[in-house]
Amino acid sequence: MATEGFAAFTLDDLAERLRCSKTTLYQLAGSKQELVVEVVKQYFRAAVAAVEPQVAKATGPAERVDVYLRAVAAHLQPLSRAFMADLQEFGPAAEVYRRNTEAAADRIRSLIADGIESGAFRPVHPAFMGEMVAATMFGIQSGQLSGRLGMTDSEAYAELASTVVAALAR
């Protein structure tokens, strides 16, 4: 699904690919749509579980911001354009991605504010910088940036990481 999207998949297709019965799939969710939402939720839960330990190991504020955004980029990298297009087209799954992006934006705001407060970043308005980054993250999530720039979400997050760290450097 991550490489070719999910809109055209049926539960029969998925059961065959996973080598399980449709009954097994129905035990996870009552419909294909519910299953898609659960898979997307689990994907982003796994992302948080993978990203935060990497951030915790970072030694300073700039490294934490960079590691956070690059780890998000790495986690999004396996998702194809077809998958992301299907995600944007399916409202409940798009909502899961939007809520995850909100949480990520809150996290990056906090990392930036911590870096400014500690003196590691130049003294910019932390809420403004956080909002700029959050706006970019929502542009990535909505598909607007990838459509205009020809970048994947993963590539856009990696570019955001280097831009933010450079902009905050003393």
Buried (B, 14 or more C-beta within 10 A) or exposed (E): BBEEBBBEBEBEEBBEEEEEEEEEBBEEBEEBBEBBBBBBBEBBEEBBEEBEEBBEEBEEBBBBBBBBBBBBBBBBBEBBBBBBBBBBEBEEBBEBBBEBBBEBBEBBBEBBBBBBEEEBBEEBEBEEBBEBBBEBBBBBBBBEBBEEEEBBBBBBBBBBBEBBBEBBEE
